[in-house]
Each structure stands twice: as C-alpha cells, then as structure tokens.
Amino acid sequence: MKLVPVYCWLLIAPFASADGLRDPTRPPAAPRAASAAPERPPVLSAILGSKDDLLAIFNGQLVRSGGSVGAYAIEAVFEDGVRYRHSGISQELHLVHFAVFKKPSTAAARAPMGDH
C-alpha cells in the first residue's frame, strides 16, 4: 500500500513539467516582426524646368532623366510624371494634382486701344 502514491507519481511526473505551464499574469508575447520591412512606395513631389530640360523631385531628391535615386533608375521625366526602373521592372509615377505654370512674359504690358 505504501507504493501506491509512488506509482501514481511516476505515472503523472512526465506530464507535470513546468515547461508546459503558462503564467496567466504574463503579458502576451509580441508578434514577431517580418524578416524584411516592406519597402515604401516612391514619392514624386514635383516636376520642374522646361520641356527641353525637365527635373523631378523623386523621393526628396532632385533628379534628371538618366539619373538615379537609391535603387530607382529614372528613365524619363515627363511634364506630369516620371518613368523609373526598380528591381528590373519599369513603371510610371504621375503627379496627383498636375498643373502647368508658365513663366510670365517679359514683354511690356500694352494699354488697351480706345478712349484715353
């Protein structure tokens, strides 16, 4: 009879390890971060210059056709956007609110003809 508690303990001992117990007062584990943070999409802020010499502000940097900003190769700059190559893929990015600002004329203003 004295061996009954010992046999019971031997049967239960493998399942009673502390490794499998969870502390209910412990906060939940933080989710694991992805191995690589997702890359943010490029930002086109402005197009500057004239038709013959256009510049773009792409990801905060001034760039011309043929230039590069980080891993982005600028293939062409248009009046309303750019064509760029990234990771072997060519894409276009256009300004959301496109407006053309023309340089004011340097010619003297003419007075209207008629009564003086």
TAHU-V511936 format. One line per field, one symbol per residue. phi: phi as a letter, one per 20 degrees, with the letter a starting at -180 (. if undefined). A space follows every 50 residues. Layout:
# TAHU-V511936
phi=???
This chain:
# TAHU-V511936
phi=.feffffffffegfedfffeedffeefffffffffcffffffcdeaccod gebeccedlncfbdgnebcmeddeebddfcrcdccblmdecdcdffdebd defffefffefffpfd
